[in-house]
């Protein structure tokens, strides 16, 4: 039996983000003081340090900002998942997220590739956000 995969743990500051993913929504914070989008979730705006943040549901549309193809597992628990298609996706709102890409091969990834969110519902109740090419047919289920 393989090693257990590392999983995120929601805390008060991040719970709306994780709850959104479970509901198949991408939720981001936005600062009411300076209007900046904020990601990763936190109690203060990194632009102006205001604590006046509110959550908004966004489309999750974005583009590949950077990527790498990990042909060796980045952690022993991911040994069965190589090659790993690791990316930084820039959402339309301007925030960047580290993620994995699904629904394409390593040779199909390129900087600027339009992507859409995929909600990977784990058996442990945690939903992870992944991305697929925007031009691809919708993915029904991740295995």
Steps between C-alpha positions, in 0.01 A plus 500: 500500500635847407578786729208724600478819294560828683176698534424862587338589831248784509539767768267793571674730251486243217171319570291707250746408225481124576122513550473669161699224331273238660205688345688516165562873527827690496487762776751781544535778750483860387606798704226759551757769579719478186300260277793255464432130449667287766634145474603301705225559762616711794366743760658815346544643153863468386464823299371742765489290823126559546304227676185594305493197269195333351454176306386492136423210270697530174496298179834329560604574142866571451817427306812297564758748631778245554532121516728204540466133424627301799610163367617394845253515787517822700418294812496121547120508534473624139709220347197354319408839352805576286539687285353776717386801299569782745400854412446852619169620361419871485127551543321773305497702825881505500575266791730204443442150634728199516312196367509191284371475146271220381350397168812551289841351439836650593566600139171697479578750778612850406529838669179696442283188457141593599374278782184428698460363852451132582375406846669184623276367779705274728352210695615680817267795438775733373454645152812608313508756220661382179483649151434365149536657156205730426460351151469141627174319558385508864650236726237283660705352782860474613629155585 
